Amino acid sequence: MSFDVGAVRGQFPILSEIIDGKPVHYLDNGASAQTPIAVLDAVRTYETTGRANVLRGVHRLAERATDAYEHARVEVATFLGVAPMEIVFTGGCTAAINLVAYSYGALLKPGDRILLSELEHHSNIVPWQLLRSRAGIEIDMIPVTVDGRIDLKKLPSLLTSRTKLISLAHVSNVTGAMVDVGAVVAAAKSVGAKVMLDGAQRAPHGPIDLPSLGVDFYVFAGHKAYGPNGIGVLWAKAELLDAMPPFMGGGSMIGRVTFAETTWAPPPRRFEAGTPPIGPAIGLGAACKWMRALDWMGAHAHEMTMVQHLMDGLQKIDGARLFGPAGLQNRYPVVSFLLDGVHPHDVAQTLDSFGVAVRAGHHCAQPLMDRFDLDGTTRVSMAPYNDGGDIDALLTGVRHAARTLR
Ligand SMILES: Cc1ncc(COP(=O)(O)O)c(C=O)c1O
C-alpha cells in the first residue's frame, strides 16, 4: 500500500489552518516540526488528570505523574533501541550537548582533542570552545566537500592518540547530508576515541537502532521530532554516564547532602537536577510512540520523491542554485538553495506571501557559510506530512521571486 500522506496530515490540526487567507505550507520542519493530536492529547492528559511533581511525592497524583514521566523515558529508549536508564531528559539538544561537554569534558585533560566538522550547528561547536577555555582541550575540524558532506577522506589524518571524542551531526541541518557513521566509528575505534552524534535532524525521520550504529553518545530535540518545546534527550552508554560527574546541582540528583559533602544519585537522575520538564517529556514519549507507528519505508520514499520534485523544479528556475548533495543517496529531506542576486531573507519573505514557511540565513552554521563565502541560504526542510502541493506552492513562490527581485 502506498504511503497515505492525507491520513498523516489529518493528525496535524495546524496544517488545515488558514492564516491571512492562505493555507499553511510548512516547510520549516528543521527549525521546529508540527505536533500531532496524539502528542497534544498526552500532554493534556497529564495536565488535566495527573499534574504533580515527579520522583518526590507519595500521593496518588505524584505517583501518576512519576509513572507517566518514567513511561516517557521507556518510549524514548524504545525509539532508540537502548535501555531506559541510559536516557537523560534535558532542556533540548543544545542542553544535551552542553551536558556532555561539561560532564564528559570534566574527565578530559589539557591537550586532549575533540574532533568536529565544518558543517556543525553552533550548538556542537560553542560548548566545546567553552570547554577549551575551561580545560585546555584542543579542537580539530573535518572539512566539508563541495557538495556539503563531511569529508571523511580527511578523517585519518586528523586523528591522534589525544583525540578523545568525535562529535558530528548525524544529518546536516543545512545540506541534509547524512554522515557515514560506520566509517566514523571504525576510525574512532582505531585511536580509542568516543563518538557522539547530534541527531537533531535525523530523529524526526524515524526510529534509530543505536546499538547497531556503535556510537557512544546521541542527542536530539523534542520540538523537531513532533514533540513539545523545552525537552531534549541525551543517550549515553551506561558506563559513560556512571563515570561522568553532574552538570547541574540541586534537588533529585543527589544521594545524600550534608554541608560537608554531597553524594550523587545514579544516572539518569544524576543529570536531571531540579523539577524536570514533565509535560514536555510526556509529550516527547508520545511523539516517539507516534513515530514508531508510522510507515517509515513509505514516509522516506515519499520524502525523497518531494526532494527530487523540489530539486528538479529549482533547476528549471533561472538563477536558482542548489547547495548540498545533488542526489538522493544518504540524505534526508533538507534542501538548501540560493537565488543569484537575491538575499535569502528576501526569498523567504516572498515565499511567506505565498503561504510557504521556510528558513533563510546562516542556519546557526556560520563556519559552513564562511567556507563557501555565503551570507546564508534558503532552506526547505520537509516532514512526512508535507505533500506535492507544498512543493508546488514553494516553486511558484521562487519563480515569482526570480522574476520580481532579480
Ligand atoms: C543539527 C542541529 N543541532 C543542534 C540544534 C539545536 O537544537 P535546539 O535548538 O533544539 O537545542 C539544531 C537546531 O536547529 C540542529 O539543527
The ligand as a Tripos MOL2 file, in Angstrom:
@<TRIPOS>MOLECULE
LIG
   16    16     1     0     0
SMALL
NO_CHARGES

@<TRIPOS>ATOM
      1 C1         21.8910   19.8610   13.6900 C.3       1 LIG1
      2 C2         21.3570   20.6300   14.8610 C.ar      1 LIG1
      3 N1         21.9380   20.5170   16.0490 N.ar      1 LIG1
      4 C3         21.5090   21.1710   17.1270 C.ar      1 LIG1
      5 C4         20.4240   22.0060   17.0590 C.ar      1 LIG1
      6 C5         19.9860   22.7330   18.2800 C.3       1 LIG1
      7 O1         18.7360   22.2880   18.7090 O.3       1 LIG1
      8 P1         17.9500   23.0540   19.8700 P.3       1 LIG1
      9 O2         17.8780   24.4920   19.4380 O.co2     1 LIG1
     10 O3         16.6320   22.4020   19.8920 O.co2     1 LIG1
     11 O4         18.6920   22.8830   21.1230 O.co2     1 LIG1
     12 C6         19.7810   22.1900   15.8430 C.ar      1 LIG1
     13 C7         18.6730   23.1400   15.7050 C.2       1 LIG1
     14 O5         18.4310   23.6900   14.6620 O.2       1 LIG1
     15 C8         20.2450   21.4670   14.7180 C.ar      1 LIG1
     16 O6         19.6600   21.5820   13.5280 O.3       1 LIG1
@<TRIPOS>BOND
     1     1     2 1
     2     2     3 ar
     3     2    15 ar
     4     3     4 ar
     5     4     5 ar
     6     5     6 1
     7     5    12 ar
     8     6     7 1
     9     7     8 1
    10     8     9 2
    11     8    10 1
    12     8    11 1
    13    12    13 1
    14    12    15 ar
    15    13    14 2
    16    15    16 1
@<TRIPOS>SUBSTRUCTURE
     1 LIG1         1 GROUP 0 **** ****
